[in-house]
Amino acid sequence: QVGWYKNGPTPGEVGSAVVLGHVDSYQGPAVFWPLSKLEAGDEIEIEREDKTKVVFVVDAVKRYSQDDFPTELVYGSTDTAQLRLITCTGIYDKGVQRYSHNLVVYASLVKQ
């Protein structure tokens, strides 16, 4: 399962729609395991709650240290419909139960 950041727009609305998901769990790979394989130009299709689909194209895939996460860039306002997919990446620290980095996929709406 993934989680949509409810304080932002839904996918396809103007602004940065943010969707978060786990990369893995103690059981193995999770829903966002394949995110690191995405690259610019790839398409992402999202089915919304009303069963309509929107299509985004990947603009960039970036990795950020947990201590240097660009909150405004990811969650900030935009003039167009944007999508941000976020998961964990890097080195897992069992002591704090946290990964060292976040992976963020930036994408723009191409079809509604």
VOKE-740433 format. One record per atom (N, C-alpha, C, CB): atom name; residue in one letter; residue number from 1; x, y, z. Coordinates in steps of 0.02 Angstrom, whole numbers, plus 32768, in hexadecimal, padded with zeros to 4 digits. Glycine has a CB too. Example, Ala and Ser with C-alpha at 12.3 -4.5 7.8 and 13.67 -1.06 7.14 Angstrom:
+----+----+-----+------+------+------+
! at ! aa !   i !    X !    Y !    Z !
+----+----+-----+------+------+------+
!  N !  A !   1 ! 8294 ! 7EE4 ! 8186 !
! CA !  A !   1 ! 8267 ! 7F1F ! 8186 !
!  C !  A !   1 ! 8294 ! 7F5B ! 8186 !
! CB !  A !   1 ! 8235 ! 7F20 ! 81C4 !
!  N !  S !   2 ! 8282 ! 7F90 ! 8162 !
! CA !  S !   2 ! 82AC ! 7FCB ! 8165 !
!  C !  S !   2 ! 8285 ! 8002 ! 818A !
! CB !  S !   2 ! 82C0 ! 7FE2 ! 811E !
+----+----+-----+------+------+------+
! end
This chain:
+----+----+-----+------+------+------+
! at ! aa !   i !    X !    Y !    Z !
+----+----+-----+------+------+------+
!  N !  Q !   1 ! 8029 ! 7FC4 ! 8000 !
! CA !  Q !   1 ! 8000 ! 8000 ! 8000 !
!  C !  Q !   1 ! 802B ! 803E ! 8000 !
! CB !  Q !   1 ! 7FD1 ! 8000 ! 803C !
!  N !  V !   2 ! 800F ! 8073 ! 7FE5 !
! CA !  V !   2 ! 8031 ! 80B4 ! 7FE6 !
!  C !  V !   2 ! 8005 ! 80E5 ! 800C !
! CB !  V !   2 ! 803F ! 80CE ! 7F9E !
!  N !  G !   3 ! 8023 ! 811D ! 8021 !
! CA !  G !   3 ! 7FFE ! 8151 ! 8043 !
!  C !  G !   3 ! 8003 ! 8192 ! 801D !
! CB !  G !   3 ! 8018 ! 815A ! 808B !
!  N !  W !   4 ! 7FCB ! 81B4 ! 8016 !
! CA !  W !   4 ! 7FC9 ! 81F5 ! 7FF5 !
!  C !  W !   4 ! 7FCA ! 822A ! 802B !
! CB !  W !   4 ! 7F8A ! 81FB ! 7FC7 !
!  N !  Y !   5 ! 7FF3 ! 825D ! 8021 !
! CA !  Y !   5 ! 7FF7 ! 8295 ! 8051 !
!  C !  Y !   5 ! 7FB8 ! 82BF ! 804B !
! CB !  Y !   5 ! 8037 ! 82C1 ! 8043 !
!  N !  K !   6 ! 7F8A ! 82B6 ! 807B !
! CA !  K !   6 ! 7F47 ! 82D3 ! 8076 !
!  C !  K !   6 ! 7F44 ! 831F ! 807A !
! CB !  K !   6 ! 7F1D ! 82B7 ! 80AC !
!  N !  N !   7 ! 7F7A ! 8340 ! 8091 !
! CA !  N !   7 ! 7F79 ! 8389 ! 8094 !
!  C !  N !   7 ! 7F8E ! 83A9 ! 8052 !
! CB !  N !   7 ! 7FA8 ! 83A1 ! 80CB !
!  N !  G !   8 ! 7F9A ! 8381 ! 8020 !
! CA !  G !   8 ! 7FAB ! 839A ! 7FDD !
!  C !  G !   8 ! 7F75 ! 8387 ! 7FAB !
! CB !  G !   8 ! 7FEF ! 837E ! 7FC7 !
!  N !  P !   9 ! 7F80 ! 8398 ! 7F6C !
! CA !  P !   9 ! 7F4E ! 8387 ! 7F39 !
!  C !  P !   9 ! 7F4E ! 833C ! 7F2B !
! CB !  P !   9 ! 7F5D ! 83AE ! 7EF8 !
!  N !  T !  10 ! 7F18 ! 8325 ! 7F0C !
! CA !  T !  10 ! 7F16 ! 82E0 ! 7EF5 !
!  C !  T !  10 ! 7F39 ! 82DC ! 7EB2 !
! CB !  T !  10 ! 7ECC ! 82C6 ! 7EF0 !
!  N !  P !  11 ! 7F52 ! 82A2 ! 7E9F !
! CA !  P !  11 ! 7F75 ! 829D ! 7E5E !
!  C !  P !  11 ! 7F49 ! 82B4 ! 7E24 !
! CB !  P !  11 ! 7F8A ! 8254 ! 7E52 !
!  N !  G !  12 ! 7F65 ! 82E3 ! 7DFE !
! CA !  G !  12 ! 7F41 ! 8300 ! 7DC5 !
!  C !  G !  12 ! 7F2A ! 8347 ! 7DD2 !
! CB !  G !  12 ! 7F06 ! 82D6 ! 7DB3 !
!  N !  E !  13 ! 7F25 ! 835B ! 7E11 !
! CA !  E !  13 ! 7F14 ! 83A0 ! 7E22 !
!  C !  E !  13 ! 7F54 ! 83CA ! 7E20 !
! CB !  E !  13 ! 7EF1 ! 83A4 ! 7E69 !
!  N !  V !  14 ! 7F4B ! 840C ! 7E17 !
! CA !  V !  14 ! 7F84 ! 8439 ! 7E17 !
!  C !  V !  14 ! 7FA6 ! 8437 ! 7E5B !
! CB !  V !  14 ! 7F6F ! 8482 ! 7E06 !
!  N !  G !  15 ! 7FE8 ! 8431 ! 7E5A !
! CA !  G !  15 ! 800F ! 842E ! 7E97 !
!  C !  G !  15 ! 8037 ! 83ED ! 7E9A !
! CB !  G !  15 ! 7FE2 ! 8433 ! 7ED5 !
!  N !  S !  16 ! 805A ! 83E3 ! 7ED1 !
! CA !  S !  16 ! 8083 ! 83A7 ! 7EDA !
!  C !  S !  16 ! 805D ! 8372 ! 7F01 !
! CB !  S !  16 ! 80C6 ! 83B9 ! 7EFE !
!  N !  A !  17 ! 8044 ! 8340 ! 7EDD !
! CA !  A !  17 ! 8024 ! 8307 ! 7EFE !
!  C !  A !  17 ! 805B ! 82D8 ! 7F16 !
! CB !  A !  17 ! 7FF2 ! 82E1 ! 7ECD !
!  N !  V !  18 ! 805B ! 82C8 ! 7F56 !
! CA !  V !  18 ! 8091 ! 82A0 ! 7F74 !
!  C !  V !  18 ! 8075 ! 825C ! 7F88 !
! CB !  V !  18 ! 80B1 ! 82C5 ! 7FB0 !
!  N !  V !  19 ! 8097 ! 8227 ! 7F71 !
! CA !  V !  19 ! 8084 ! 81E3 ! 7F81 !
!  C !  V !  19 ! 80C2 ! 81C1 ! 7FA0 !
! CB !  V !  19 ! 806B ! 81BD ! 7F42 !
!  N !  L !  20 ! 80B8 ! 81A3 ! 7FDA !
! CA !  L !  20 ! 80EF ! 8183 ! 7FFE !
!  C !  L !  20 ! 80E2 ! 8138 ! 8004 !
! CB !  L !  20 ! 80F7 ! 81A3 ! 8045 !
!  N !  G !  21 ! 8119 ! 8112 ! 8002 !
! CA !  G !  21 ! 8112 ! 80CA ! 800A !
!  C !  G !  21 ! 8153 ! 80AC ! 8023 !
! CB !  G !  21 ! 80FE ! 80A9 ! 7FC8 !
!  N !  H !  22 ! 814E ! 8072 ! 8042 !
! CA !  H !  22 ! 818A ! 804F ! 805B !
!  C !  H !  22 ! 81B1 ! 802F ! 8022 !
! CB !  H !  22 ! 8175 ! 801A ! 808F !
!  N !  V !  23 ! 81F3 ! 802D ! 802B !
! CA !  V !  23 ! 821E ! 800B ! 7FFB !
!  C !  V !  23 ! 8223 ! 7FC1 ! 800D !
! CB !  V !  23 ! 8265 ! 802B ! 7FFB !
!  N !  D !  24 ! 8220 ! 7FB1 ! 804D !
! CA !  D !  24 ! 8223 ! 7F6C ! 8063 !
!  C !  D !  24 ! 8209 ! 7F66 ! 80AA !
! CB !  D !  24 ! 826B ! 7F50 ! 805E !
!  N !  S !  25 ! 8208 ! 7F28 ! 80C2 !
! CA !  S !  25 ! 81F5 ! 7F19 ! 8107 !
!  C !  S !  25 ! 821B ! 7EDB ! 811C !
! CB !  S !  25 ! 81A7 ! 7F10 ! 810F !
!  N !  Y !  26 ! 820E ! 7EC3 ! 8157 !
! CA !  Y !  26 ! 822F ! 7E86 ! 816E !
!  C !  Y !  26 ! 821C ! 7E4A ! 8142 !
! CB !  Y !  26 ! 821D ! 7E78 ! 81B8 !
!  N !  Q !  27 ! 81E6 ! 7E51 ! 811C !
! CA !  Q !  27 ! 81CF ! 7E1B ! 80F0 !
!  C !  Q !  27 ! 81EE ! 7E1E ! 80AA !
! CB !  Q !  27 ! 8184 ! 7E1D ! 80EA !
!  N !  G !  28 ! 8211 ! 7E54 ! 809A !
! CA !  G !  28 ! 8230 ! 7E5B ! 8058 !
!  C !  G !  28 ! 821B ! 7E9B ! 8035 !
! CB !  G !  28 ! 821E ! 7E1F ! 802D !
!  N !  P !  29 ! 8224 ! 7E9E ! 7FF3 !
! CA !  P !  29 ! 8214 ! 7EDA ! 7FCC !
!  C !  P !  29 ! 81CB ! 7EEF ! 7FD5 !
! CB !  P !  29 ! 8222 ! 7ECE ! 7F83 !
!  N !  A !  30 ! 81C0 ! 7F31 ! 7FD7 !
! CA !  A !  30 ! 817D ! 7F4E ! 7FDF !
!  C !  A !  30 ! 8169 ! 7F74 ! 7F9F !
! CB !  A !  30 ! 817A ! 7F7D ! 801D !
!  N !  V !  31 ! 8132 ! 7F97 ! 7FA3 !
! CA !  V !  31 ! 8112 ! 7FB6 ! 7F69 !
!  C !  V !  31 ! 8141 ! 7FE5 ! 7F42 !
! CB !  V !  31 ! 80D6 ! 7FDC ! 7F7F !
!  N !  F !  32 ! 816C ! 800A ! 7F63 !
! CA !  F !  32 ! 8197 ! 8039 ! 7F3F !
!  C !  F !  32 ! 81DE ! 801E ! 7F34 !
! CB !  F !  32 ! 819B ! 807A ! 7F66 !
!  N !  W !  33 ! 81E7 ! 7FDD ! 7F3A !
! CA !  W !  33 ! 8228 ! 7FBE ! 7F2C !
!  C !  W !  33 ! 8242 ! 7FD1 ! 7EE6 !
! CB !  W !  33 ! 8222 ! 7F71 ! 7F32 !
!  N !  P !  34 ! 8217 ! 7FD1 ! 7EB2 !
! CA !  P !  34 ! 8231 ! 7FDF ! 7E6E !
!  C !  P !  34 ! 823D ! 8029 ! 7E5E !
! CB !  P !  34 ! 8201 ! 7FC3 ! 7E3C !
!  N !  L !  35 ! 822F ! 8057 ! 7E8C !
! CA !  L !  35 ! 8235 ! 809E ! 7E7C !
!  C !  L !  35 ! 827B ! 80B1 ! 7E65 !
! CB !  L !  35 ! 8223 ! 80C8 ! 7EB9 !
!  N !  S !  36 ! 82AE ! 8093 ! 7E7F !
! CA !  S !  36 ! 82F2 ! 80A6 ! 7E6D !
!  C !  S !  36 ! 8302 ! 8095 ! 7E24 !
! CB !  S !  36 ! 8324 ! 8084 ! 7E9B !
!  N !  K !  37 ! 82D9 ! 806D ! 7E05 !
! CA !  K !  37 ! 82E5 ! 805B ! 7DBF !
!  C !  K !  37 ! 82C6 ! 808D ! 7D8E !
! CB !  K !  37 ! 82C8 ! 8015 ! 7DB1 !
!  N !  L !  38 ! 829B ! 80BA ! 7DA8 !
! CA !  L !  38 ! 827C ! 80EC ! 7D7D !
!  C !  L !  38 ! 82B1 ! 811E ! 7D65 !
! CB !  L !  38 ! 8244 ! 8111 ! 7DA2 !
!  N !  E !  39 ! 82A5 ! 8139 ! 7D29 !
! CA !  E !  39 ! 82D2 ! 816D ! 7D0F !
!  C !  E !  39 ! 82A9 ! 819F ! 7CE7 !
! CB !  E !  39 ! 830A ! 814F ! 7CE3 !
!  N !  A !  40 ! 82C7 ! 81D7 ! 7CD8 !
! CA !  A !  40 ! 82A4 ! 820C ! 7CB4 !
!  C !  A !  40 ! 8286 ! 81F0 ! 7C74 !
! CB !  A !  40 ! 82D5 ! 8246 ! 7CA3 !
!  N !  G !  41 ! 8247 ! 8204 ! 7C68 !
! CA !  G !  41 ! 8223 ! 81ED ! 7C2D !
!  C !  G !  41 ! 81F4 ! 81B3 ! 7C39 !
! CB !  G !  41 ! 8254 ! 81DA ! 7BF8 !
!  N !  D !  42 ! 81FE ! 818E ! 7C6F !
! CA !  D !  42 ! 81D0 ! 8157 ! 7C80 !
!  C !  D !  42 ! 818C ! 8172 ! 7C93 !
! CB !  D !  42 ! 81ED ! 812C ! 7CBA !
!  N !  E !  43 ! 8158 ! 814B ! 7C85 !
! CA !  E !  43 ! 8114 ! 815F ! 7C96 !
!  C !  E !  43 ! 80FD ! 813D ! 7CD6 !
! CB !  E !  43 ! 80E4 ! 8150 ! 7C5D !
!  N !  I !  44 ! 80D4 ! 8162 ! 7CFC !
! CA !  I !  44 ! 80B6 ! 8149 ! 7D3A !
!  C !  I !  44 ! 806B ! 8154 ! 7D33 !
! CB !  I !  44 ! 80D3 ! 816D ! 7D7A !
!  N !  E !  45 ! 8044 ! 811E ! 7D3A !
! CA !  E !  45 ! 7FFB ! 8123 ! 7D37 !
!  C !  E !  45 ! 7FDF ! 811B ! 7D7D !
! CB !  E !  45 ! 7FDD ! 80EE ! 7D06 !
!  N !  I !  46 ! 7FB3 ! 8148 ! 7D8E !
! CA !  I !  46 ! 7F93 ! 8146 ! 7DD1 !
!  C !  I !  46 ! 7F48 ! 8140 ! 7DC8 !
! CB !  I !  46 ! 7FA5 ! 8185 ! 7DFB !
!  N !  E !  47 ! 7F2B ! 8110 ! 7DEA !
! CA !  E !  47 ! 7EE2 ! 810A ! 7DEB !
!  C !  E !  47 ! 7EC9 ! 812E ! 7E29 !
! CB !  E !  47 ! 7ECB ! 80BF ! 7DEA !
!  N !  R !  48 ! 7E9E ! 815F ! 7E1E !
! CA !  R !  48 ! 7E83 ! 8186 ! 7E55 !
!  C !  R !  48 ! 7E47 ! 8163 ! 7E75 !
! CB !  R !  48 ! 7E70 ! 81CC ! 7E3E !
!  N !  E !  49 ! 7E32 ! 817E ! 7EAD !
! CA !  E !  49 ! 7DFB ! 815F ! 7ED3 !
!  C !  E !  49 ! 7DBC ! 8157 ! 7EA8 !
! CB !  E !  49 ! 7DEC ! 8189 ! 7F10 !
!  N !  D !  50 ! 7DB0 ! 8187 ! 7E7A !
! CA !  D !  50 ! 7D74 ! 8183 ! 7E50 !
!  C !  D !  50 ! 7D7E ! 8155 ! 7E13 !
! CB !  D !  50 ! 7D60 ! 81C8 ! 7E38 !
!  N !  K !  51 ! 7DB6 ! 8130 ! 7E12 !
! CA !  K !  51 ! 7DC8 ! 8100 ! 7DDE !
!  C !  K !  51 ! 7DE0 ! 8120 ! 7D9D !
! CB !  K !  51 ! 7D8D ! 80D4 ! 7DCF !
!  N !  T !  52 ! 7DE6 ! 8163 ! 7D9A !
! CA !  T !  52 ! 7E05 ! 8182 ! 7D5F !
!  C !  T !  52 ! 7E50 ! 817B ! 7D66 !
! CB !  T !  52 ! 7DF0 ! 81CD ! 7D59 !
!  N !  K !  53 ! 7E72 ! 817D ! 7D2D !
! CA !  K !  53 ! 7EBB ! 8175 ! 7D2D !
!  C !  K !  53 ! 7EDC ! 81B4 ! 7D13 !
! CB !  K !  53 ! 7ED0 ! 8138 ! 7D01 !
!  N !  V !  54 ! 7F15 ! 81C3 ! 7D31 !
! CA !  V !  54 ! 7F3F ! 81FB ! 7D1B !
!  C !  V !  54 ! 7F84 ! 81DF ! 7D0D !
! CB !  V !  54 ! 7F41 ! 8235 ! 7D51 !
!  N !  V !  55 ! 7FA6 ! 81FE ! 7CDC !
! CA !  V !  55 ! 7FE8 ! 81E7 ! 7CC9 !
!  C !  V !  55 ! 801A ! 8220 ! 7CD3 !
! CB !  V !  55 ! 7FE9 ! 81CE ! 7C7F !
!  N !  F !  56 ! 8052 ! 820E ! 7CF3 !
! CA !  F !  56 ! 8089 ! 823D ! 7CFE !
!  C !  F !  56 ! 80C7 ! 8223 ! 7CDB !
! CB !  F !  56 ! 8096 ! 8247 ! 7D4B !
!  N !  V !  57 ! 80F4 ! 8250 ! 7CC9 !
! CA !  V !  57 ! 8134 ! 823C ! 7CAE !
!  C !  V !  57 ! 816B ! 8251 ! 7CDF !
! CB !  V !  57 ! 8141 ! 825B ! 7C67 !
!  N !  V !  58 ! 819A ! 8223 ! 7CEB !
! CA !  V !  58 ! 81D0 ! 8230 ! 7D1B !
!  C !  V !  58 ! 81FE ! 8267 ! 7D00 !
! CB !  V !  58 ! 81F8 ! 81F0 ! 7D29 !
!  N !  D !  59 ! 8209 ! 829A ! 7D29 !
! CA !  D !  59 ! 8238 ! 82D0 ! 7D19 !
!  C !  D !  59 ! 827D ! 82C1 ! 7D36 !
! CB !  D !  59 ! 821E ! 8313 ! 7D34 !
!  N !  A !  60 ! 827F ! 82A6 ! 7D73 !
! CA !  A !  60 ! 82BF ! 8298 ! 7D94 !
!  C !  A !  60 ! 82B4 ! 8268 ! 7DCE !
! CB !  A !  60 ! 82DF ! 82DA ! 7DAE !
!  N !  V !  61 ! 82EA ! 8245 ! 7DDF !
! CA !  V !  61 ! 82EB ! 821A ! 7E1A !
!  C !  V !  61 ! 8327 ! 8231 ! 7E43 !
! CB !  V !  61 ! 82F0 ! 81CD ! 7E06 !
!  N !  K !  62 ! 831A ! 8246 ! 7E81 !
! CA !  K !  62 ! 834F ! 8262 ! 7EAB !
!  C !  K !  62 ! 8353 ! 823E ! 7EEE !
! CB !  K !  62 ! 8343 ! 82AD ! 7EB7 !
!  N !  R !  63 ! 838F ! 823C ! 7F0A !
! CA !  R !  63 ! 8399 ! 8220 ! 7F4D !
!  C !  R !  63 ! 83B2 ! 8257 ! 7F7C !
! CB !  R !  63 ! 83CD ! 81E5 ! 7F4C !
!  N !  Y !  64 ! 8395 ! 8259 ! 7FB8 !
! CA !  Y !  64 ! 83A6 ! 828C ! 7FE8 !
!  C !  Y !  64 ! 83B4 ! 826C ! 802C !
! CB !  Y !  64 ! 836F ! 82C1 ! 7FEE !
!  N !  S !  65 ! 83E5 ! 8285 ! 804F !
! CA !  S !  65 ! 83F2 ! 8270 ! 8093 !
!  C !  S !  65 ! 83B5 ! 8280 ! 80BE !
! CB !  S !  65 ! 8432 ! 8293 ! 80B0 !
!  N !  Q !  66 ! 83A6 ! 8254 ! 80ED !
! CA !  Q !  66 ! 836E ! 8261 ! 811A !
!  C !  Q !  66 ! 8376 ! 82A4 ! 813E !
! CB !  Q !  66 ! 8367 ! 8227 ! 814E !
!  N !  D !  67 ! 83B5 ! 82B8 ! 8149 !
! CA !  D !  67 ! 83C2 ! 82F7 ! 816C !
!  C !  D !  67 ! 83C0 ! 8334 ! 813F !
! CB !  D !  67 ! 8406 ! 82F3 ! 818D !
!  N !  D !  68 ! 83B9 ! 832A ! 80FE !
! CA !  D !  68 ! 83BB ! 8361 ! 80CE !
!  C !  D !  68 ! 8381 ! 835C ! 809C !
! CB !  D !  68 ! 83FE ! 8363 ! 80A9 !
!  N !  F !  69 ! 8347 ! 8348 ! 80B5 !
! CA !  F !  69 ! 830C ! 833E ! 808A !
!  C !  F !  69 ! 82F1 ! 8381 ! 8073 !
! CB !  F !  69 ! 82D5 ! 8316 ! 80AE !
!  N !  P !  70 ! 82E5 ! 838B ! 8031 !
! CA !  P !  70 ! 82CE ! 83CB ! 8016 !
!  C !  P !  70 ! 8281 ! 83D3 ! 801C !
! CB !  P !  70 ! 82E3 ! 83D3 ! 7FCD !
!  N !  T !  71 ! 8269 ! 83DE ! 8057 !
! CA !  T !  71 ! 8221 ! 83DF ! 8065 !
!  C !  T !  71 ! 81FB ! 840E ! 8036 !
! CB !  T !  71 ! 8215 ! 83F4 ! 80AC !
!  N !  E !  72 ! 8214 ! 844B ! 802D !
! CA !  E !  72 ! 81F0 ! 847B ! 8003 !
!  C !  E !  72 ! 81EE ! 8465 ! 7FBA !
! CB !  E !  72 ! 8212 ! 84C0 ! 8008 !
!  N !  L !  73 ! 8224 ! 844A ! 7FA1 !
! CA !  L !  73 ! 8226 ! 8431 ! 7F5C !
!  C !  L !  73 ! 81F5 ! 83F8 ! 7F52 !
! CB !  L !  73 ! 826D ! 841B ! 7F4A !
!  N !  V !  74 ! 81EF ! 83CC ! 7F82 !
! CA !  V !  74 ! 81C4 ! 8392 ! 7F7C !
!  C !  V !  74 ! 817A ! 83A4 ! 7F88 !
! CB !  V !  74 ! 81DA ! 835C ! 7FAC !
!  N !  Y !  75 ! 816C ! 83C7 ! 7FBE !
! CA !  Y !  75 ! 8128 ! 83D5 ! 7FD2 !
!  C !  Y !  75 ! 810E ! 841A ! 7FBD !
! CB !  Y !  75 ! 8122 ! 83CF ! 801C !
!  N !  G !  76 ! 813A ! 8444 ! 7FA4 !
! CA !  G !  76 ! 8128 ! 8489 ! 7F94 !
!  C !  G !  76 ! 80F7 ! 8490 ! 7F5A !
! CB !  G !  76 ! 8164 ! 84B0 ! 7F85 !
!  N !  S !  77 ! 80DD ! 84CD ! 7F53 !
! CA !  S !  77 ! 80AC ! 84DD ! 7F1F !
!  C !  S !  77 ! 80CC ! 84DB ! 7ED9 !
! CB !  S !  77 ! 808D ! 8521 ! 7F2C !
!  N !  T !  78 ! 80A4 ! 84C7 ! 7EA9 !
! CA !  T !  78 ! 80B8 ! 84CA ! 7E63 !
!  C !  T !  78 ! 807D ! 84E5 ! 7E3A !
! CB !  T !  78 ! 80CE ! 8483 ! 7E49 !
!  N !  D !  79 ! 808C ! 84FD ! 7DFE !
! CA !  D !  79 ! 8057 ! 8519 ! 7DD2 !
!  C !  D !  79 ! 8037 ! 84E4 ! 7DA6 !
! CB !  D !  79 ! 8074 ! 854F ! 7DA7 !
!  N !  T !  80 ! 8052 ! 84A7 ! 7DA7 !
! CA !  T !  80 ! 8039 ! 8471 ! 7D7E !
!  C !  T !  80 ! 802E ! 8433 ! 7DAA !
! CB !  T !  80 ! 8069 ! 8461 ! 7D44 !
!  N !  A !  81 ! 800E ! 8400 ! 7D8E !
! CA !  A !  81 ! 8003 ! 83C2 ! 7DB3 !
!  C !  A !  81 ! 8043 ! 839A ! 7DB4 !
! CB !  A !  81 ! 7FC9 ! 8398 ! 7D94 !
!  N !  Q !  82 ! 805D ! 838D ! 7DEF !
! CA !  Q !  82 ! 809B ! 8369 ! 7DF8 !
!  C !  Q !  82 ! 808F ! 832C ! 7E26 !
! CB !  Q !  82 ! 80D2 ! 8397 ! 7E16 !
!  N !  L !  83 ! 80BC ! 82FC ! 7E22 !
! CA !  L !  83 ! 80B9 ! 82C2 ! 7E4D !
!  C !  L !  83 ! 80FD ! 82B8 ! 7E6D !
! CB !  L !  83 ! 80A4 ! 8282 ! 7E25 !
!  N !  R !  84 ! 80FD ! 82A6 ! 7EAD !
! CA !  R !  84 ! 813A ! 8295 ! 7ED1 !
!  C !  R !  84 ! 812F ! 8250 ! 7EF1 !
! CB !  R !  84 ! 814B ! 82CC ! 7F08 !
!  N !  L !  85 ! 8159 ! 8221 ! 7EE0 !
! CA !  L !  85 ! 8158 ! 81E0 ! 7EFF !
!  C !  L !  85 ! 8194 ! 81DC ! 7F2D !
! CB !  L !  85 ! 815A ! 81A6 ! 7ECB !
!  N !  I !  86 ! 8189 ! 81C8 ! 7F6C !
! CA !  I !  86 ! 81BF ! 81C8 ! 7F9D !
!  C !  I !  86 ! 81C5 ! 8184 ! 7FBF !
! CB !  I !  86 ! 81B4 ! 81FF ! 7FD2 !
!  N !  T !  87 ! 8203 ! 816D ! 7FC7 !
! CA !  T !  87 ! 8211 ! 8131 ! 7FED !
!  C !  T !  87 ! 8255 ! 8138 ! 800D !
! CB !  T !  87 ! 820E ! 80F1 ! 7FC1 !
!  N !  C !  88 ! 8269 ! 8106 ! 8032 !
! CA !  C !  88 ! 82AB ! 8106 ! 8053 !
!  C !  C !  88 ! 82DE ! 80E4 ! 8026 !
! CB !  C !  88 ! 82A7 ! 80E2 ! 8097 !
!  N !  T !  89 ! 831D ! 80F5 ! 8030 !
! CA !  T !  89 ! 8354 ! 80D6 ! 800C !
!  C !  T !  89 ! 8393 ! 80E0 ! 8035 !
! CB !  T !  89 ! 835C ! 80F5 ! 7FC4 !
!  N !  G !  90 ! 83C9 ! 80C4 ! 801D !
! CA !  G !  90 ! 8409 ! 80CC ! 8041 !
!  C !  G !  90 ! 8417 ! 8093 ! 806F !
! CB !  G !  90 ! 8409 ! 810D ! 8068 !
!  N !  I !  91 ! 8437 ! 80A2 ! 80A7 !
! CA !  I !  91 ! 844C ! 8070 ! 80D8 !
!  C !  I !  91 ! 841A ! 806E ! 8111 !
! CB !  I !  91 ! 8493 ! 807F ! 80F2 !
!  N !  Y !  92 ! 8404 ! 8032 ! 8122 !
! CA !  Y !  92 ! 83D4 ! 802A ! 815A !
!  C !  Y !  92 ! 83FA ! 8024 ! 819B !
! CB !  Y !  92 ! 83A6 ! 7FED ! 814E !
!  N !  D !  93 ! 83E9 ! 804D ! 81CB !
! CA !  D !  93 ! 8408 ! 804C ! 820E !
!  C !  D !  93 ! 83D6 ! 8029 ! 823D !
! CB !  D !  93 ! 8419 ! 8094 ! 8227 !
!  N !  K !  94 ! 83E6 ! 7FEC ! 8250 !
! CA !  K !  94 ! 83B9 ! 7FC6 ! 827C !
!  C !  K !  94 ! 83B0 ! 7FE7 ! 82C0 !
! CB !  K !  94 ! 83D4 ! 7F7F ! 8285 !
!  N !  G !  95 ! 83E3 ! 800A ! 82D7 !
! CA !  G !  95 ! 83E0 ! 802B ! 8318 !
!  C !  G !  95 ! 83A9 ! 805F ! 831C !
! CB !  G !  95 ! 8421 ! 804B ! 8328 !
!  N !  V !  96 ! 83A2 ! 8087 ! 82E7 !
! CA !  V !  96 ! 836E ! 80BB ! 82E6 !
!  C !  V !  96 ! 8333 ! 80A7 ! 82BA !
! CB !  V !  96 ! 838B ! 80FD ! 82CE !
!  N !  Q !  97 ! 8338 ! 806D ! 829B !
! CA !  Q !  97 ! 8304 ! 8052 ! 826E !
!  C !  Q !  97 ! 82F1 ! 8086 ! 8239 !
! CB !  Q !  97 ! 82C6 ! 803E ! 8297 !
!  N !  R !  98 ! 8325 ! 809B ! 8214 !
! CA !  R !  98 ! 831B ! 80D0 ! 81E3 !
!  C !  R !  98 ! 834F ! 80CA ! 81AC !
! CB !  R !  98 ! 831E ! 8116 ! 8204 !
!  N !  Y !  99 ! 833B ! 80DB ! 816F !
! CA !  Y !  99 ! 836A ! 80DE ! 8137 !
!  C !  Y !  99 ! 838E ! 8121 ! 8138 !
! CB !  Y !  99 ! 8346 ! 80D4 ! 80F4 !
!  N !  S ! 100 ! 83C7 ! 8123 ! 8117 !
! CA !  S ! 100 ! 83F0 ! 8160 ! 8116 !
!  C !  S ! 100 ! 83D7 ! 8195 ! 80E5 !
! CB !  S ! 100 ! 8437 ! 814E ! 8105 !
!  N !  H ! 101 ! 83B1 ! 8180 ! 80B3 !
! CA !  H ! 101 ! 839C ! 81AF ! 807E !
!  C !  H ! 101 ! 8353 ! 81A4 ! 806A !
! CB !  H ! 101 ! 83C8 ! 81A6 ! 8041 !
!  N !  N ! 102 ! 8339 ! 81D4 ! 8046 !
! CA !  N ! 102 ! 82F7 ! 81CE ! 8025 !
!  C !  N ! 102 ! 8302 ! 81D1 ! 7FDA !
! CB !  N ! 102 ! 82C6 ! 8207 ! 803D !
!  N !  L ! 103 ! 82D8 ! 81AD ! 7FB6 !
! CA !  L ! 103 ! 82D7 ! 81B1 ! 7F6E !
!  C !  L ! 103 ! 8298 ! 81D6 ! 7F5B !
! CB !  L ! 103 ! 82DB ! 8169 ! 7F4C !
!  N !  V ! 104 ! 829D ! 8209 ! 7F30 !
! CA !  V ! 104 ! 8263 ! 822F ! 7F1A !
!  C !  V ! 104 ! 8260 ! 822D ! 7ECE !
! CB !  V ! 104 ! 8266 ! 8278 ! 7F34 !
!  N !  V ! 105 ! 8226 ! 8218 ! 7EB4 !
! CA !  V ! 105 ! 821A ! 8219 ! 7E6D !
!  C !  V ! 105 ! 81EF ! 8257 ! 7E5F !
! CB !  V ! 105 ! 81F7 ! 81D8 ! 7E54 !
!  N !  Y ! 106 ! 8207 ! 8281 ! 7E32 !
! CA !  Y ! 106 ! 81E3 ! 82BE ! 7E1D !
!  C !  Y ! 106 ! 81C3 ! 82AF ! 7DD9 !
! CB !  Y ! 106 ! 8212 ! 82FC ! 7E1A !
!  N !  A ! 107 ! 8182 ! 82BD ! 7DD3 !
! CA !  A ! 107 ! 8160 ! 82AF ! 7D94 !
!  C !  A ! 107 ! 812C ! 82E5 ! 7D85 !
! CB !  A ! 107 ! 813E ! 826A ! 7D95 !
!  N !  S ! 108 ! 811E ! 82EF ! 7D44 !
! CA !  S ! 108 ! 80EE ! 8321 ! 7D2D !
!  C !  S ! 108 ! 80B4 ! 8300 ! 7D09 !
! CB !  S ! 108 ! 8111 ! 8354 ! 7CFF !
!  N !  L ! 109 ! 8079 ! 831C ! 7D11 !
! CA !  L ! 109 ! 803D ! 8301 ! 7CF2 !
!  C !  L ! 109 ! 8042 ! 8307 ! 7CA6 !
! CB !  L ! 109 ! 7FFE ! 8326 ! 7D0B !
!  N !  V ! 110 ! 8031 ! 82D1 ! 7C82 !
! CA !  V ! 110 ! 802F ! 82D3 ! 7C39 !
!  C !  V ! 110 ! 7FEB ! 82C0 ! 7C1D !
! CB !  V ! 110 ! 8063 ! 82A5 ! 7C1C !
!  N !  K ! 111 ! 7FC2 ! 829D ! 7C45 !
! CA !  K ! 111 ! 7F80 ! 8288 ! 7C2C !
!  C !  K ! 111 ! 7F50 ! 8281 ! 7C66 !
! CB !  K ! 111 ! 7F86 ! 8246 ! 7C06 !
!  N !  Q ! 112 ! 7F15 ! 82A0 ! 7C5C !
! CA !  Q ! 112 ! 7EE1 ! 829B ! 7C8F !
!  C !  Q ! 112 ! 7EA2 ! 8281 ! 7C71 !
! CB !  Q ! 112 ! 7ED4 ! 82DF ! 7CB0 !
+----+----+-----+------+------+------+
! end
